[in-house]
Amino acid sequence: MGRDNKQGKSKNKSSLPQTPKNEKIAPQAAKEETAQELLELESLVAKNKQKNRQK
């Protein structure tokens, strides 16, 4: 049953999308950016909790 599978190899394998060099960032910068976003999210959650308590 598997021998007559006519799908063959993928022709897209050699042309995978790449990130342009001008859009790449250092791993440490990515970690700092993620930490900053998490901090902002935490502060927004705290503000929303305070709003809900005041109602």
The first five atom37 places (N, CA, C, CB, O) and aatype in JSON, in Angstrom:
{
  "aatype": [12, 7, 1, 3, 2, 11, 5, 7, 11, 15, 11, 2, 11, 15, 15, 10, 14, 5, 16, 14, 11, 2, 6, 11, 9, 0, 14, 5, 0, 0, 11, 6, 6, 16, 0, 5, 6, 10, 10, 6, 10, 6, 15, 10, 19, 0, 11, 2, 11, 5, 11, 2, 1, 5, 11],
  "atom_mask": [
    [1, 1, 1, 1, 1],
    [1, 1, 1, 0, 1],
    [1, 1, 1, 1, 1],
    [1, 1, 1, 1, 1],
    [1, 1, 1, 1, 1],
    [1, 1, 1, 1, 1],
    [1, 1, 1, 1, 1],
    [1, 1, 1, 0, 1],
    [1, 1, 1, 1, 1],
    [1, 1, 1, 1, 1],
    [1, 1, 1, 1, 1],
    [1, 1, 1, 1, 1],
    [1, 1, 1, 1, 1],
    [1, 1, 1, 1, 1],
    [1, 1, 1, 1, 1],
    [1, 1, 1, 1, 1],
    [1, 1, 1, 1, 1],
    [1, 1, 1, 1, 1],
    [1, 1, 1, 1, 1],
    [1, 1, 1, 1, 1],
    [1, 1, 1, 1, 1],
    [1, 1, 1, 1, 1],
    [1, 1, 1, 1, 1],
    [1, 1, 1, 1, 1],
    [1, 1, 1, 1, 1],
    [1, 1, 1, 1, 1],
    [1, 1, 1, 1, 1],
    [1, 1, 1, 1, 1],
    [1, 1, 1, 1, 1],
    [1, 1, 1, 1, 1],
    [1, 1, 1, 1, 1],
    [1, 1, 1, 1, 1],
    [1, 1, 1, 1, 1],
    [1, 1, 1, 1, 1],
    [1, 1, 1, 1, 1],
    [1, 1, 1, 1, 1],
    [1, 1, 1, 1, 1],
    [1, 1, 1, 1, 1],
    [1, 1, 1, 1, 1],
    [1, 1, 1, 1, 1],
    [1, 1, 1, 1, 1],
    [1, 1, 1, 1, 1],
    [1, 1, 1, 1, 1],
    [1, 1, 1, 1, 1],
    [1, 1, 1, 1, 1],
    [1, 1, 1, 1, 1],
    [1, 1, 1, 1, 1],
    [1, 1, 1, 1, 1],
    [1, 1, 1, 1, 1],
    [1, 1, 1, 1, 1],
    [1, 1, 1, 1, 1],
    [1, 1, 1, 1, 1],
    [1, 1, 1, 1, 1],
    [1, 1, 1, 1, 1],
    [1, 1, 1, 1, 1]
  ],
  "atom_positions": [
    [[0.82, -1.19, 0.0], [0.0, 0.0, 0.0], [0.87, 1.26, 0.0], [-0.93, -0.01, 1.2], [0.52, 2.22, -0.69]],
    [[1.97, 1.29, 0.74], [2.82, 2.46, 0.83], [3.72, 2.66, -0.36], [0.0, 0.0, 0.0], [4.23, 3.76, -0.56]],
    [[3.95, 1.61, -1.17], [4.89, 1.73, -2.27], [4.37, 2.57, -3.42], [5.24, 0.37, -2.78], [5.16, 3.17, -4.15]],
    [[3.09, 2.64, -3.6], [2.56, 3.39, -4.72], [2.12, 4.8, -4.33], [1.4, 2.64, -5.32], [1.35, 5.44, -5.04]],
    [[2.61, 5.28, -3.19], [2.31, 6.64, -2.76], [3.12, 7.6, -3.64], [2.64, 6.85, -1.24], [4.35, 7.62, -3.57]],
    [[2.45, 8.39, -4.45], [3.12, 9.21, -5.48], [3.45, 10.62, -5.0], [2.24, 9.29, -6.7], [3.67, 11.51, -5.83]],
    [[3.49, 10.86, -3.7], [3.72, 12.22, -3.23], [5.15, 12.68, -3.42], [3.36, 12.31, -1.78], [5.36, 13.85, -3.75]],
    [[6.12, 11.85, -3.25], [7.51, 12.22, -3.47], [8.03, 13.22, -2.43], [0.0, 0.0, 0.0], [7.35, 13.52, -1.45]],
    [[9.24, 13.72, -2.67], [9.85, 14.68, -1.76], [9.26, 16.07, -1.96], [11.37, 14.73, -1.96], [8.77, 16.42, -3.03]],
    [[9.32, 16.85, -0.9], [8.85, 18.23, -0.97], [9.85, 19.07, -1.75], [8.63, 18.81, 0.44], [11.05, 18.98, -1.52]],
    [[9.36, 19.88, -2.67], [10.23, 20.75, -3.45], [10.49, 22.07, -2.73], [9.61, 21.01, -4.82], [11.32, 22.86, -3.17]],
    [[9.8, 22.3, -1.63], [9.95, 23.56, -0.88], [11.04, 23.47, 0.18], [8.63, 23.93, -0.23], [11.31, 24.45, 0.87]],
    [[11.66, 22.33, 0.32], [12.62, 22.12, 1.4], [13.83, 23.05, 1.3], [13.09, 20.67, 1.4], [14.34, 23.5, 2.32]],
    [[14.28, 23.34, 0.11], [15.48, 24.17, -0.04], [15.17, 25.66, 0.03], [16.16, 23.85, -1.35], [16.1, 26.46, 0.06]],
    [[13.91, 26.06, 0.04], [13.58, 27.48, 0.04], [12.72, 27.86, 1.25], [12.85, 27.86, -1.27], [11.67, 28.47, 1.11]],
    [[13.19, 27.49, 2.43], [12.46, 27.85, 3.64], [12.6, 29.34, 3.9], [12.98, 27.03, 4.84], [13.64, 29.92, 3.59]],
    [[11.58, 29.98, 4.47], [11.66, 31.41, 4.74], [12.75, 31.73, 5.76], [10.32, 31.94, 5.24], [12.92, 31.01, 6.74]],
    [[13.46, 32.79, 5.53], [14.55, 33.2, 6.4], [14.27, 34.59, 6.98], [15.9, 33.2, 5.64], [13.59, 35.4, 6.35]],
    [[14.79, 34.84, 8.16], [14.65, 36.16, 8.76], [15.73, 37.07, 8.19], [14.74, 36.08, 10.32], [16.91, 36.71, 8.23]],
    [[15.37, 38.22, 7.67], [16.39, 39.14, 7.14], [17.36, 39.58, 8.25], [15.71, 40.38, 6.51], [16.98, 39.7, 9.41]],
    [[18.61, 39.81, 7.86], [19.63, 40.17, 8.85], [19.29, 41.44, 9.61], [20.97, 40.34, 8.18], [19.61, 41.56, 10.79]],
    [[18.63, 42.4, 8.95], [18.33, 43.66, 9.63], [17.18, 43.51, 10.63], [17.98, 44.72, 8.61], [16.93, 44.44, 11.39]],
    [[16.47, 42.38, 10.66], [15.38, 42.16, 11.61], [15.77, 41.24, 12.77], [14.18, 41.58, 10.88], [15.0, 41.04, 13.7]],
    [[16.97, 40.68, 12.7], [17.42, 39.78, 13.76], [17.87, 40.6, 14.97], [18.57, 38.88, 13.27], [18.42, 41.69, 14.83]],
    [[17.63, 40.05, 16.18], [18.1, 40.7, 17.39], [18.88, 39.69, 18.21], [16.92, 41.28, 18.22], [18.72, 38.48, 18.05]],
    [[19.73, 40.19, 19.09], [20.56, 39.33, 19.92], [19.67, 38.57, 20.92], [21.64, 40.16, 20.67], [18.63, 39.08, 21.33]],
    [[20.07, 37.36, 21.31], [19.28, 36.59, 22.27], [19.05, 37.33, 23.58], [19.97, 35.27, 22.56], [17.96, 37.26, 24.15]],
    [[20.05, 38.04, 24.07], [19.89, 38.78, 25.33], [18.85, 39.89, 25.17], [21.24, 39.38, 25.78], [18.08, 40.14, 26.09]],
    [[18.84, 40.55, 24.02], [17.86, 41.6, 23.77], [16.45, 41.01, 23.71], [18.18, 42.34, 22.46], [15.49, 41.64, 24.16]],
    [[16.33, 39.81, 23.17], [15.02, 39.15, 23.11], [14.53, 38.83, 24.51], [15.09, 37.87, 22.26], [13.35, 38.99, 24.82]],
    [[15.43, 38.36, 25.37], [15.06, 38.05, 26.75], [14.62, 39.31, 27.49], [16.24, 37.38, 27.49], [13.65, 39.28, 28.25]],
    [[15.34, 40.4, 27.28], [14.99, 41.66, 27.94], [13.63, 42.16, 27.45], [16.08, 42.73, 27.67], [12.82, 42.66, 28.23]],
    [[13.38, 42.02, 26.16], [12.11, 42.46, 25.6], [10.95, 41.64, 26.16], [12.13, 42.35, 24.07], [9.89, 42.19, 26.49]],
    [[11.15, 40.34, 26.28], [10.12, 39.47, 26.84], [9.87, 39.8, 28.3], [10.52, 38.0, 26.71], [8.72, 39.83, 28.74]],
    [[10.93, 40.05, 29.05], [10.78, 40.4, 30.46], [10.03, 41.71, 30.62], [12.15, 40.5, 31.14], [9.19, 41.84, 31.51]],
    [[10.31, 42.67, 29.77], [9.61, 43.97, 29.82], [8.12, 43.79, 29.52], [10.24, 44.96, 28.82], [7.28, 44.4, 30.19]],
    [[7.81, 42.97, 28.52], [6.4, 42.75, 28.17], [5.66, 42.04, 29.31], [6.3, 41.92, 26.89], [4.51, 42.37, 29.59]],
    [[6.31, 41.09, 29.95], [5.68, 40.4, 31.08], [5.45, 41.35, 32.25], [6.55, 39.22, 31.53], [4.44, 41.26, 32.94]],
    [[6.39, 42.25, 32.47], [6.24, 43.24, 33.54], [5.05, 44.16, 33.25], [7.53, 44.07, 33.69], [4.28, 44.48, 34.15]],
    [[4.92, 44.6, 32.0], [3.79, 45.44, 31.62], [2.46, 44.7, 31.8], [3.94, 45.91, 30.17], [1.48, 45.28, 32.27]],
    [[2.44, 43.43, 31.42], [1.23, 42.63, 31.56], [0.86, 42.48, 33.02], [1.42, 41.27, 30.91], [-0.32, 42.57, 33.38]],
    [[1.84, 42.24, 33.86], [1.6, 42.09, 35.3], [1.01, 43.37, 35.89], [2.9, 41.72, 36.03], [0.1, 43.32, 36.71]],
    [[1.54, 44.52, 35.48], [1.03, 45.78, 36.01], [-0.4, 46.04, 35.52], [1.95, 46.94, 35.6], [-1.22, 46.58, 36.27]],
    [[-0.72, 45.67, 34.28], [-2.08, 45.83, 33.77], [-3.07, 44.95, 34.52], [-2.13, 45.52, 32.28], [-4.18, 45.37, 34.82]],
    [[-2.65, 43.73, 34.83], [-3.52, 42.82, 35.58], [-3.77, 43.39, 36.97], [-2.89, 41.41, 35.67], [-4.9, 43.32, 37.47]],
    [[-2.75, 43.94, 37.61], [-2.9, 44.52, 38.94], [-3.86, 45.71, 38.9], [-1.53, 44.95, 39.5], [-4.69, 45.86, 39.79]],
    [[-3.74, 46.54, 37.87], [-4.63, 47.7, 37.74], [-6.08, 47.25, 37.57], [-4.2, 48.58, 36.55], [-6.99, 47.82, 38.17]],
    [[-6.29, 46.23, 36.75], [-7.65, 45.73, 36.52], [-8.24, 45.14, 37.79], [-7.65, 44.69, 35.4], [-9.44, 45.29, 38.04]],
    [[-7.43, 44.47, 38.58], [-7.91, 43.92, 39.84], [-8.34, 45.04, 40.79], [-6.84, 43.04, 40.5], [-9.35, 44.92, 41.47]],
    [[-7.56, 46.11, 40.83], [-7.9, 47.25, 41.68], [-9.2, 47.9, 41.21], [-6.76, 48.28, 41.69], [-10.03, 48.29, 42.04]],
    [[-9.39, 48.02, 39.9], [-10.62, 48.59, 39.36], [-11.83, 47.75, 39.76], [-10.54, 48.69, 37.82], [-12.86, 48.28, 40.16]],
    [[-11.68, 46.43, 39.65], [-12.78, 45.54, 39.96], [-13.13, 45.58, 41.45], [-12.45, 44.13, 39.54], [-14.3, 45.41, 41.81]],
    [[-12.16, 45.79, 42.3], [-12.41, 45.87, 43.73], [-13.18, 47.14, 44.09], [-11.1, 45.81, 44.51], [-14.0, 47.14, 45.0]],
    [[-12.9, 48.22, 43.36], [-13.54, 49.5, 43.66], [-15.0, 49.54, 43.23], [-12.79, 50.62, 42.97], [-15.76, 50.37, 43.74]],
    [[-15.41, 48.69, 42.34], [-16.8, 48.7, 41.85], [-17.77, 48.19, 42.85], [-16.92, 47.88, 40.61], [-18.97, 48.14, 42.58]]
  ]
}
